[in-house]
Amino acid sequence: MDNRIEIFSGKFNNIKISLMGIFMTIMSAVIILIGFCSGSILYKIFTLIFGAFGVLFFGAATLLCIKIFFVRKPILIIDNEGFYDNSSIASLKNSLISWDSVSKIKNMPMMGQGMVSIFMKDQEAYLDKLPIFKRLITKMNLALGYGEITINMNQIQNMNGEELTQTMNEYRKNNRKYKS
């Protein structure tokens, strides 16, 4: 395999996800407002924390989807050396992840959503490269049993999780052949 595959996000999926993100951000802001209007101090604290987390999380995810919609760059590039993952907020942007550092690639759907999970040989070395916020998100994925890199298939157009897993595993296998 001498070719390079560039995978783009689907525009319709980005619009759909952006609209859902805007809705969830607004709902989180409403939770903050409800917290200001309530009587109990414990309820205020809970709703303010919960609402602020929702606004930050959904707001950031929505901005990322809107950016991906307008800036047409590949969100996943696969070649003989490795791959570049720009598919999520926790991605190690524009950094080559070599096939030698990958231990396993697995299709792991979650609640009806396609997910491809990539497990690294040296988890700590990968985590050390990430900024603190991305490291926290990655550790949450690890706690759920997913790999250090998780690619949401809702972002990928014209391919499902099985196809992406098979393609990436073929490139990984061919890379080992060339090195032998």
VOBA-1610 file (N, C-alpha, C; in pm, whole numbers, padded with zeros to 5 digits, always signed):
BEGIN
Met+00084-00118+00000Met+00000+00000+00000Met+00088+00124+00000Asp+00096+00188-00112Asp+00179+00306-00123Asp+00097+00434-00121Asn-00031+00421-00111Asn-00114+00539-00121Asn-00146+00597+00017Arg-00192+00716+00012Arg-00230+00792+00132Arg-00380+00814+00126Ile-00447+00790+00235Ile-00592+00810+00241Ile-00620+00933+00325Glu-00699+01025+00270Glu-00744+01142+00344Glu-00896+01129+00362Ile-00937+01133+00486Ile-01078+01116+00519Ile-01133+01247+00573Phe-01243+01291+00513Phe-01305+01417+00552Phe-01432+01390+00632Ser-01475+01491+00704Ser-01600+01477+00778Ser-01717+01506+00686Gly-01832+01447+00719Gly-01953+01472+00642Gly-02016+01603+00683Lys-02051+01686+00586Lys-02109+01818+00616Lys-02243+01805+00688Phe-02327+01712+00643Phe-02458+01696+00706Phe-02443+01657+00852Asn-02352+01564+00880Asn-02330+01523+01019Asn-02281+01639+01105Asn-02194+01723+01049Asn-02146+01838+01125Asn-02258+01937+01156Ile-02347+01957+01060Ile-02460+02047+01084Ile-02549+01989+01194Lys-02578+01860+01184Lys-02664+01795+01283Lys-02601+01800+01422Ile-02472+01767+01432Ile-02404+01768+01561Ile-02393+01910+01615Ser-02369+02008+01528Ser-02360+02147+01571Ser-02493+02196+01629Leu-02603+02161+01562Leu-02734+02202+01612Leu-02765+02137+01747Met-02729+02009+01761Met-02749+01943+01891Met-02660+02007+01997Gly-02537+02042+01961Gly-02446+02106+02055Gly-02496+02242+02099Ile-02550+02319+02005Ile-02606+02450+02039Ile-02723+02432+02136Phe-02809+02335+02107Phe-02922+02307+02195Phe-02874+02269+02336Met-02776+02181+02343Met-02726+02137+02475Met-02656+02251+02549Thr-02587+02337+02477Thr-02523+02453+02541Thr-02629+02546+02598Ile-02735+02570+02522Ile-02845+02655+02571Ile-02912+02591+02692Met-02934+02460+02688Met-02996+02392+02802Met-02907+02401+02927Ser-02777+02391+02908Ser-02685+02404+03021Ser-02689+02545+03078Ala-02701+02646+02991Ala-02714+02784+03038Ala-02844+02804+03114Val-02952+02738+03068Val-03080+02744+03139Val-03066+02682+03279Ile-02990+02574+03290Ile-02967+02511+03421Ile-02896+02609+03514Ile-02802+02686+03460Ile-02733+02788+03542Ile-02834+02892+03590Leu-02921+02937+03499Leu-03022+03037+03538Leu-03118+02981+03643Ile-03157+02856+03629Ile-03244+02793+03729Ile-03173+02789+03864Gly-03043+02763+03862Gly-02965+02761+03985Gly-02965+02895+04056Phe-02960+03005+03979Phe-02963+03137+04040Phe-03099+03168+04103Cys-03204+03108+04052Cys-03339+03139+04099Cys-03387+03047+04210Ser-03312+02942+04241Ser-03360+02846+04341Ser-03330+02896+04482Gly-03394+02830+04580Gly-03379+02872+04719Gly-03267+02802+04793Ser-03251+02674+04774Ser-03154+02593+04849Ser-03011+02620+04800Ile-02920+02640+04894Ile-02780+02666+04860Ile-02716+02545+04795Leu-02750+02424+04843Leu-02695+02303+04783Leu-02742+02286+04639Tyr-02868+02315+04615Tyr-02923+02305+04481Tyr-02856+02407+04389Lys-02833+02529+04440Lys-02765+02633+04362Lys-02625+02587+04322Ile-02551+02535+04417Ile-02414+02490+04390Ile-02416+02378+04286Phe-02503+02281+04306Phe-02511+02167+04213Phe-02545+02213+04072Thr-02648+02294+04058Thr-02690+02337+03925Thr-02587+02428+03859Leu-02520+02512+03938Leu-02418+02598+03880Leu-02299+02518+03828Ile-02255+02419+03905Ile-02142+02336+03862Ile-02182+02253+03740Phe-02298+02189+03749Phe-02346+02105+03640Phe-02368+02187+03513Gly-02429+02304+03527Gly-02455+02391+03413Gly-02327+02446+03353Ala-02231+02487+03437Ala-02104+02540+03386Ala-02027+02432+03311Phe-02025+02311+03364Phe-01958+02201+03295Phe-02024+02178+03159Gly-02157+02179+03154Gly-02229+02159+03029Gly-02200+02268+02927Val-02199+02393+02971Val-02171+02504+02880Val-02029+02491+02824Leu-01932+02462+02911Leu-01794+02449+02865Leu-01777+02331+02770Phe-01831+02215+02808Phe-01813+02094+02728Phe-01886+02105+02595Phe-02016+02132+02599Phe-02095+02137+02476Phe-02058+02258+02391Gly-02023+02370+02455Gly-01981+02488+02381Gly-01854+02462+02302Ala-01756+02399+02367Ala-01629+02367+02299Ala-01651+02267+02186Ala-01731+02164+02211Ala-01757+02064+02108Ala-01831+02126+01989Thr-01924+02216+02016Thr-01999+02284+01909Thr-01906+02372+01827Leu-01819+02445+01893Leu-01724+02530+01819Leu-01633+02446+01731Leu-01590+02331+01781Leu-01506+02242+01702Leu-01581+02194+01578Cys-01707+02154+01593Cys-01786+02107+01478Cys-01808+02217+01376Ile-01833+02338+01424Ile-01853+02450+01333Ile-01723+02481+01258Lys-01610+02476+01330Lys-01480+02499+01266Lys-01454+02392+01159Ile-01479+02266+01191Ile-01457+02157+01096Ile-01546+02176+00972Phe-01668+02227+00993Phe-01760+02249+00881Phe-01704+02352+00783Phe-01649+02461+00835Phe-01604+02569+00748Phe-01461+02550+00698Val-01378+02483+00774Val-01239+02460+00733Val-01230+02317+00684Arg-01228+02300+00553Arg-01228+02166+00492Arg-01087+02107+00489Lys-01050+02049+00601Lys-00924+01976+00608Lys-00958+01832+00643Pro-00874+01739+00603Pro-00902+01600+00640Pro-00896+01583+00791Ile-00989+01506+00845Ile-00987+01482+00989Ile-00908+01357+01024Leu-00877+01277+00922Leu-00796+01158+00943Leu-00714+01134+00816Ile-00583+01122+00833Ile-00493+01093+00722Ile-00418+00965+00757Ile-00426+00868+00668Ile-00363+00738+00691Ile-00260+00715+00581Asp-00138+00680+00620Asp-00037+00643+00520Asp+00052+00533+00575Asn+00157+00499+00503Asn+00242+00386+00540Asn+00316+00406+00672Glu+00345+00529+00708Glu+00420+00557+00831Glu+00332+00555+00955Gly+00205+00593+00939Gly+00114+00603+01053Gly-00010+00681+01013Phe-00062+00758+01107Phe-00182+00836+01078Phe-00182+00966+01156Tyr-00257+01062+01103Tyr-00280+01191+01168Tyr-00427+01194+01206Asp-00456+01218+01333Asp-00594+01221+01380Asp-00631+01363+01419Asn-00728+01419+01351Asn-00782+01551+01383Asn-00934+01542+01402Ser-00980+01426+01450Ser-01124+01399+01450Ser-01196+01443+01576Ser-01124+01474+01683Ser-01194+01510+01806Ser-01118+01617+01882Ile-01181+01667+01985Ile-01122+01770+02069Ile-01001+01716+02146Ala-00995+01585+02165Ala-00885+01523+02239Ala-00772+01475+02149Ser-00781+01502+02021Ser-00680+01455+01925Ser-00548+01527+01945Leu-00442+01458+01913Leu-00308+01515+01910Leu-00290+01574+01770Lys-00337+01696+01753Lys-00350+01760+01621Lys-00218+01763+01544Asn-00229+01731+01415Asn-00120+01742+01319Asn+00009+01672+01363Ser-00004+01568+01442Ser+00112+01489+01485Ser+00098+01348+01429Leu+00205+01300+01368Leu+00204+01165+01315Leu+00206+01066+01431Ile+00114+00972+01428Ile+00112+00862+01523Ile+00158+00740+01444Ser+00278+00696+01473Ser+00338+00589+01393Ser+00273+00455+01424Trp+00273+00368+01323Trp+00216+00234+01341Trp+00294+00156+01446Asp+00423+00187+01463Asp+00504+00118+01562Asp+00458+00145+01706Ser+00392+00260+01728Ser+00347+00293+01863Ser+00207+00239+01895Val+00141+00179+01795Val+00004+00128+01813Val+00010-00021+01848Ser-00063-00058+01954Ser-00067-00201+01991Ser-00191-00270+01936Lys-00303-00196+01924Lys-00427-00259+01879Lys-00523-00153+01826Ile-00597-00188+01721Ile-00703-00103+01665Ile-00830-00187+01667Lys-00935-00131+01727Lys-01055-00211+01748Lys-01180-00127+01722Asn-01278-00188+01656Asn-01408-00125+01638Asn-01487-00147+01766Met-01525-00037+01834Met-01592-00048+01964Met-01713+00045+01969Pro-01825+00006+01906Pro-01943+00092+01909Pro-01991+00119+02052Met-02043+00239+02074Met-02095+00276+02205Met-02234+00336+02189Met-02333+00274+02251Met-02471+00320+02248Met-02518+00353+02106Gly-02493+00262+02013Gly-02538+00278+01876Gly-02451+00370+01792Gln-02348+00427+01851Gln-02257+00516+01779Gln-02132+00440+01740Gly-02090+00454+01617Gly-01968+00388+01574Gly-01845+00453+01635Met-01756+00373+01689Met-01632+00422+01749Met-01519+00328+01711Val-01407+00383+01671Val-01286+00305+01649Val-01188+00349+01757Ser-01140+00252+01830Ser-01052+00279+01942Ser-00912+00229+01911Ile-00814+00314+01938Ile-00674+00280+01911Ile-00598+00277+02042Phe-00537+00163+02069Phe-00462+00142+02192Phe-00313+00158+02162Met-00243+00232+02245Met-00102+00260+02225Met-00016+00162+02306Lys+00104+00135+02257Lys+00197+00046+02328Lys+00245+00111+02457Asp+00276+00240+02451Asp+00324+00312+02569Asp+00224+00421+02605Gln+00129+00384+02690Gln+00020+00473+02725Gln+00072+00601+02790Glu+00164+00590+02883Glu+00214+00708+02955Glu+00286+00805+02861Ala+00365+00753+02768Ala+00436+00841+02674Ala+00336+00919+02589Tyr+00228+00854+02547Tyr+00126+00923+02468Tyr+00055+01029+02553Leu+00017+00992+02675Leu-00053+01087+02763Leu+00033+01208+02796Asp+00164+01187+02811Asp+00254+01298+02842Asp+00261+01401+02730Lys+00232+01362+02607Lys+00233+01455+02494Lys+00111+01546+02492Leu+00005+01504+02562Leu-00121+01578+02557Leu-00125+01692+02658Pro-00190+01804+02621Pro-00216+01908+02721Pro-00311+01855+02829Ile-00316+01920+02942Ile-00391+01871+03058Ile-00537+01841+03024Phe-00606+01932+02955Phe-00747+01912+02924Phe-00768+01787+02839Lys-00686+01771+02735Lys-00697+01654+02648Lys-00660+01527+02724Arg-00565+01537+02815Arg-00526+01421+02896Arg-00643+01375+02983Leu-00717+01470+03041Leu-00833+01434+03124Leu-00940+01363+03042Ile-00968+01415+02924Ile-01067+01352+02836Ile-01022+01211+02799Thr-00894+01197+02766Thr-00840+01066+02728Thr-00847+00969+02844Lys-00819+01015+02964Lys-00826+00927+03082Lys-00970+00883+03108Met-01068+00968+03078Met-01208+00927+03091Met-01239+00815+02992Asn-01189+00827+02869Asn-01208+00721+02770Asn-01142+00591+02816Leu-01023+00601+02872Leu-00952+00483+02922Leu-01032+00414+03033Ala-01092+00495+03121Ala-01172+00439+03230Ala-01293+00364+03178Leu-01342+00401+03061Leu-01456+00332+02999Leu-01414+00210+02918Gly-01283+00183+02912Gly-01234+00065+02841Gly-01192+00092+02698Tyr-01192+00218+02657Tyr-01151+00253+02522Tyr-01001+00283+02520Gly-00947+00293+02401Gly-00805+00321+02385Gly-00775+00469+02404Glu-00647+00500+02391Glu-00602+00639+02407Glu-00658+00730+02298Ile-00681+00674+02181Ile-00737+00752+02070Ile-00871+00689+02032Thr-00974+00770+02030Thr-01107+00722+01995Thr-01161+00808+01881Ile-01194+00743+01771Ile-01246+00814+01654Ile-01395+00787+01644Asn-01473+00894+01656Asn-01618+00885+01645Asn-01655+00878+01497Met-01722+00773+01459Met-01756+00750+01318Met-01864+00846+01268Asn-01931+00920+01357Asn-02026+01021+01311Asn-01954+01132+01236Gln-01826+01148+01262Gln-01747+01251+01195Gln-01699+01207+01056Ile-01696+01078+01032Ile-01638+01023+00910Ile-01746+01003+00804Gln-01719+01049+00681Gln-01816+01027+00574Gln-01776+00905+00491Asn-01874+00834+00444Asn-01857+00722+00349Asn-01778+00604+00403Met-01781+00581+00535Met-01708+00469+00591Met-01769+00436+00728Asn-01776+00306+00760Asn-01823+00268+00893Asn-01705+00221+00978Gly-01731+00191+01102Gly-01626+00153+01196Gly-01549+00029+01156Glu-01620-00071+01105Glu-01553-00194+01061Glu-01457-00166+00946Glu-01502-00085+00849Glu-01418-00053+00734Glu-01294+00025+00774Leu-01311+00123+00864Leu-01197+00202+00909Leu-01099+00115+00988Thr-01151+00030+01074Thr-01065-00061+01152Thr-00987-00151+01059Gln-01054-00208+00960Gln-00989-00298+00865Gln-00881-00223+00785Thr-00912-00103+00738Thr-00817-00024+00661Thr-00693+00009+00744Met-00715+00055+00866Met-00602+00093+00951Met-00517-00030+00987Asn-00582-00142+01012Asn-00508-00264+01044Asn-00426-00313+00924Glu-00478-00296+00802Glu-00403-00332+00682Glu-00277-00247+00668Tyr-00292-00117+00688Tyr-00175-00029+00681Tyr-00073-00066+00789Arg-00122-00094+00908Arg-00034-00132+01019Arg+00040-00262+00988Lys-00033-00360+00934Lys+00027-00489+00899Lys+00131-00471+00788Asn+00100-00393+00686Asn+00193-00368+00577Asn+00317-00293+00624Asn+00301-00207+00723Asn+00416-00135+00777Asn+00513-00233+00844Arg+00460-00333+00914Arg+00546-00433+00978Arg+00618-00518+00874Lys+00551-00546+00761Lys+00614-00624+00654Lys+00735-00551+00596Tyr+00717-00418+00574Tyr+00825-00340+00515Tyr+00946-00330+00608Lys+00922-00333+00737Lys+01030-00319+00835Lys+01106-00450+00854Ser+01043-00562+00821Ser+01106-00692+00843Ser+01211-00723+00740
//
